[in-house]
């Protein structure tokens, strides 16, 4: 799970977190797959700990790129 900090001015209820009320300057854990959905709201959330899967995930290659690479050699 990734972690973000709420930097808004007033407490908010976050339905995605089970209706939890999050207070200013509170740090919460969010699902790794939703991390970007929080930190893209730069006036409301800031990153604390990025998803671990993003750090260790192997680089993906699309099928089209793989096919063009094999034809070149």
C-alpha positions as CSV (number, residue, x, y, z in Angstrom):
1,X,0.0,0.0,0.0
2,X,1.2,3.5,-0.9
3,X,0.9,6.4,1.6
4,X,-0.3,10.0,1.0
5,X,-0.8,13.0,3.2
6,X,-3.9,15.1,3.1
7,X,-2.9,18.8,2.8
8,X,-6.4,20.3,2.5
9,X,-7.7,22.9,5.0
10,X,-10.8,21.0,6.2
11,X,-11.5,17.4,7.1
12,X,-12.9,15.3,4.2
13,X,-14.8,12.0,3.9
14,X,-13.1,9.7,1.4
15,X,-15.6,7.1,0.1
16,X,-12.9,5.0,-1.5
17,X,-11.3,4.5,2.0
18,X,-14.6,3.1,3.4
19,X,-16.1,6.5,4.2
20,X,-13.2,7.4,6.4
21,X,-12.8,11.1,7.5
22,X,-9.3,12.4,6.8
23,X,-8.1,15.4,8.7
24,X,-5.5,18.1,7.5
25,X,-1.9,16.8,7.7
26,X,-3.1,13.2,8.2
27,X,-1.2,10.4,6.4
28,X,-3.3,7.5,5.0
29,X,-2.6,4.3,3.1
30,X,-4.2,4.0,-0.3
31,X,-4.3,1.1,-2.8
32,X,-1.2,1.1,-5.0
33,X,-3.3,1.2,-8.1
34,X,-5.0,4.4,-6.9
35,X,-1.9,6.3,-5.8
36,X,-1.7,8.4,-9.0
37,X,-5.4,9.4,-8.5
38,X,-4.5,11.0,-5.2
39,X,-1.1,12.7,-6.0
40,X,-2.4,14.2,-9.2
41,X,-4.5,16.4,-6.9
42,X,-1.5,18.5,-5.8
43,X,-3.6,21.0,-3.9
44,X,-5.1,18.3,-1.8
45,X,-2.7,15.3,-1.5
46,X,1.1,14.9,-1.4
47,X,3.1,11.7,-1.9
48,X,4.7,10.1,1.2
49,X,5.5,6.6,0.1
50,X,5.1,5.5,-3.5
51,X,3.7,2.0,-4.4
52,X,6.4,-0.7,-4.0
53,X,5.2,-2.4,-7.2
54,X,6.3,0.6,-9.3
55,X,9.9,0.3,-8.0
56,X,10.4,-3.4,-8.7
57,X,8.1,-4.0,-11.7
58,X,9.9,-5.2,-14.8
59,X,9.9,-2.9,-17.8
60,X,7.0,-3.8,-20.1
61,X,7.5,-4.1,-23.8
62,X,4.5,-3.9,-26.1
63,X,3.8,-6.7,-28.6
64,X,4.3,-4.3,-31.5
65,X,7.7,-3.1,-30.3
66,X,8.8,-6.7,-29.6
67,X,7.8,-7.7,-33.1
68,X,9.6,-4.8,-34.8
69,X,12.8,-5.5,-32.7
70,X,12.8,-9.2,-33.8
71,X,12.4,-8.3,-37.5
72,X,15.4,-5.8,-37.4
73,X,17.9,-8.5,-36.2
